[in-house]
C-alpha cells in the first residue's frame, strides 16, 4: 500500500506528525505532499526540522497570493491532481478543515483514490465559517472518517454518513503534544530567552478569518488587548499584522510583548507554562486542555465543545468587557483557575496515530481502481 499524507498548514503538520512517525516506524510506503497554503520558514519549514520529520517529497507553491477561497482551492486541486496522477497512492490522508483538506479530498475522490479524513465530524454549526464548509464537504466524500470523539461521530451519523465508515480513534493532537513536548524539553530555550516565569504570563493568538478580516471584530480584539493588565506574549500571525495595519489599528499596551510567529517547540513550551490562554485557534483549545492550562476562546462558538464541557475552556466572544471580566475572574479566583487546570483530557490516550494506521492497513476495506482489500 502507498499512502499520501497531504498537509498545507502548521496545525496539519503538527497533527499529522504522529501518523508520519507511525508510517516511518512501520516502514509503510508513503510520501508527504505540501500544498504551500502556509509556507514561510517560521510558519512551516521550521516545523519539519524542529519536529524531526522528513521533508515533503512534493511541494506546491500555492501560498496566500490568491484573493479568494475558490481560487486558492482550485489552484491546489490542479497541483494535487497532477501529483496523484504521476505518483498514484492507494489512500490519501487529510487532516482538519483547511482549503488543503478540501482540495486533497476532492482530488483523490475524483481519481477514485480512497480518502481518510483525520479529525472528522467536528462542527461549529456556523456555515459563515469557511472551515465549516470544508469540514462538511471533506467528510461526505471520505471513505474513512477518523472521528476524535463520540460527539464528532454523532455529528456524522446525524448527517446520514454510513456508520461503517466512522472510527472513533481519539485525536492525534494528544499524540503530538506528548511526543513533541519531549522534543521541546530538550530543545526549547524560549522561557529563558524571554526571561519569563512559569505561570506569570498570558499567551495570546488571533488569526481566524471571521475575527481578523472583520474590522469591527478586530477593533474589539485590539481594544481588549490594550486593556489587559497582566504580562502577555502575542506571537502575531502575518494575516493579523496585515489587517491591523490595513484597518489603522494599533496595539500599544506595554504589558504585551508582540513577537514574530514562533516555532512549534517554543510555542508548545509557552502554552505549557502560561497562566492563561486567549485564542481563536481550535488546535490551541485542544492543546490547552491536554496541558491543563485555562483557555478563553475569542469566538462566538467552537467546534471543540468537549473542551467547554470538560471545564478547561470558556467561549467568551470578542466583547472587551466580557473577555476582560472573565480573565480577571479566573486570575483572581484560585479555585476557579485550579478547577480549569484539573479538567480531564477529552481527546484520547495518545495512540490515535497508531490506531489510524492499523485501520488503513488491516481493518475495514480500502477500495482503489488498482486493488480491493477486505477485512
N, C-alpha and C positions, 0 to 999 in steps of 0.2 A: 504494500500500500504506500502511496505517496500522498503526503499531507501538505497543503499550502496554508501558511499562517499569514493572514492579511492584517496589517496594522497601519496606522497613519497618524496617531496622536500619542502624546505622553501617557495618558491613562491606559490606552490599549497596550502599549509596550509593557507597562507595569503589570497589568492583569494577565497578559499572555506569558509573562516570564516564567511562571511555574509550569505552564504547558510546554514551552520551548525546552525547559530543563528536563522535563519528563520525556519528551521526544528524543532528546540527546541521550538521556540515561538508557532508554530502551532501544537506542540505535535504529529508530524509525527513519525511513527516507522522507525528508521534509525540506521545505525551503520557506524563507520569510520574504514576503513582498511588502514593501513600504510605499504607500501612495504619495508620501510627502505632504500630507494635509498640514502637519506641523513639521517643518524641517529647518531648524537653525541649530547651531552647535549646542547651545544651552538647553533648548527645548526638547531635542530628541537624540541627536547623535551621542551626546554625552551619556545618555541613559544606557545605551547599549554597552558602552565602555564601563561605566560605573557598576552596572548590574552583572557584568561579566557574561554577556550574551553575545552570540555570534552576530556579525554584521548581516543586514538583509542581503539576500542574493540578487533581488530586483528592487530598484528604487525608481519611482516615478516622480517627476518634477512638477507636481500639481500645485502645491503651496496654496497661498491665500490670495493669489493675484486675480482670481475670478470675482466678479462683482455680485454674483447671485449664487444661491444654493444650487440651483439647477445646473448652471454652467460648470461649477466645480465638480458636482456629482457626475455629470456627463463626461467630463474630461477623464475622471477616474475610471469610469466604465470602459472607455476606449482603451486606456492603457492596461487595465487589468485583463480585459478580454484578450489583448494581444499576447500577454504573458501566458495566460492559461492555454491558449491555442498552441503556443510554441512549447510549453512545458506543462502538459496536462496532468493535474493532480487527480486523485480519486476522491478526495474530500477537501473542502475549504473551510477553515475555521475563522470566524469573525467574532469580535467582542464589542458589546456595548451598543451605542446609539448614534454614532457619528455618520457623516456622509461616506466615510470609508467603509463602514459596515454595510450600508445600503448598496454602495457600488460593488463591493465584493460579493454580496449575496446575489444581487441581480445578475452580475456577470457569470457566476458559477451556475446559477439556476438555468439560464438561457443556453448554457453549454451542456446541460444535463449532468452536471457535477454535483454531488451531494454537498449540502451546506450544513455546518454545525454552528449554531448561534450560542456563544458563551455569554451568560448573564441575560438569558431570555426571560420575558414575562414581566419586566419592570414597567410600571405605568404611573404617570403623573395624572392622567386623565385630563390633560390640558393640551389640546391639539394646536394651540398657538405656538407651542414649542417645537422647533424643527426636529429636535431629538425624539419627541414622542412619535412623530410620523415615521422616522427612521426605524424606531423600535418595532412598531406595529408591522410595517411592511417587511422587515427582515424576518420577524417571527413567522409570518404567514407564508413565506416561501422557503423556510428552512426545513430540513429533514430530521435534524437533531436539535432539540431545544433544551439547552442545559440551564435549567432554572436554579437560581441560588437558594430559594426558599419555597415553602409550601404556598405562601401568599402569591408569589410570582407564578407558580404552577396554576393556581386557581384563576388568575387573570387570563392565562392562555386557554384553559378549559372553558371559561365563560365566553370566550370569543369563538368557540367552536373548533379549536385545534384538536386534532386527534391525540388523546392521552398517551397512545403508544409511542408517540414521538418525543414525549416530555420526560426528562430525567432531572430529579432534584439532586443536585450534586454539591450544594454549598457554593460559596463564591470564591473564586481564585484570589481575590484580594486578601483573604486570610493567609493563604499560602504565601502570597507575595510579601506581605508585611513581615511574616515570620522569617522567611528566607532572606529578605533584603535588610531587615534590621540587623541580622548577623553581620552582613557586609558593612552596614552603616556604622556599627560599633567599632569595626576595625579601621574604617577609612575616614569617617567624617570628623572634622575638627571645627565645625561651624559654631558650636557654643563658645568655645574658647576664642575663636577669631572675632566673634561679635561681642565678646565679654558679657554673655548672657547667663543669668542664674536660672536654675531649674524652677519651673512654675512661677516665674516672675515676669512673664510677658504674654501678650495676646498675639496669636497668629491670624493674619487676615489674608483672604484671597477673594477675588471677584473677577469673573471673566465671561459669564454666560450672556448670550446674545440678548435675552429678554431683560437683562439688567443694564449692561454697559452700552447697548445700542439705543436704548430709550433715554433721551435727555432728561426727562422728569425723574425717572427712577435713579439714574446715575447721579443726578444732582442731590437726591435724598441720601444716597450712599455716601457721597463726599461730605455732605453736611454732617452726617452721623460720625464719620471718621474724624472730622475736625473738632468734634466734641468729646472724643474719648479721653479719659483722664488717666489711663494706665499705659505703661510702656507697651509698644506694639511693633511687630515686624510685618511688613507688607511687601512680599515679592510680587511685583506688579507685572501682570501679563501684558505683552505688547498690544493686544487689542484694547485693553483697558486704558493704557497710557495714551494710545492714539485718540480714543474717544474723549478722554478728559481734556486733551489739548483742543480737539475739534469743537467741543461744547463750551470752551472758555472757562473750565472749572479749575480749581487748584486745591491741593491738599497741603495745608500749611500748619499742621499740628506738630509741634516739636517732640511730642511723645511717640510719634510714628517714624520708624526707620523704613524708608522705601528702598528696595533693592531691585536689581535685575532678576529675572527668573533664575531659580536655583536648580542645581542637580537634584535628582531624586533622593540620594542618600542624605544630603544636607537637609532637604525638606522633611524627610522622614524623621530625622533627629529633632527638628524644630517642632513637628507635631507631637512627638512622644513626650517632650518636656514642657509643652505650653501649659499655661494656666487655663486657657480657654481658646476656642477657635471660632472665628467669624468667617463664613464661607458661603458661596453659592454652588460649590462643587459637589456633585453626587458622590464621587470617589472619596473625597475627604470626609464626608459624613460617615462613610463606612470605616475609613481608617481611624477616625476619632473614636468610634465605637470599639474597634479592635484594640486600640492603645489606651482606652479608658481615659479619654480627655473630653470634657464637656464641649459641646458644639452648638452654635447658634447658626441656623441656616437662613441666609438672606434671600429668601424666595417666598412665594405665596403658597407653594405646595412642594411635595417631594415624592419622587419615585422610590425612595428608600423609607417607607413608613415604618419598617421594622425598627429603625433607629429611634424613632419617636416613641413607639410602643415600649421599647426597652428602657427608655428614660435617659439615653445619652445625648439626645438631640432635641432641640426646640426650634420649630419653624417660626421665624419672627418677622418675615417680610422685610421691607426696607424703610418703613416709617422710623425716622430717627428717635422719636420719643419712645416707641415700643422697644426698639433694639437696645437702646441705652438703659432703659428701665430694667429689662431682663438681664442684661450684662451686669449691672450693678447688683441686682438681687443675688445672682449666683456668686459673685465675688465676695459679697458681704455676708452671705449665709453659708457658713462652712458645712452645715448639714446638707444643704441642697447641693453644694458642689461635690461632696463626697458621695452622695446618692447617685449623681450623674456618673461619677467615676467608677462606681461599683456596678453599673448596668451590665447585664450579661451580653456576651458577644453573640450576634444574631446570624452570622453568616457561615458557620461551619467549623470544621476541625482542622483545617489546613491541609486537607488531602483532596481538594477538588480537582486539581490538575491531573492527579493520578487516576481519579475516577473517570474523568473525561476521556483520557487516552485508553483506559480499559474498555470503555464503551465502544469507541470507534474501531478498536482493534478486534474485539471479540464478542460483543453483545449487540443485540438489535440487528438491523440489517443496513447495509450501505449499498445503494444502487448506483451504478455508473454504466455508461454505454459500453465500457470495456469489460466489466465483470459484475457478478452478483454474489454477495456473500450473505448467508442466512445463519441465524443463531442455531 
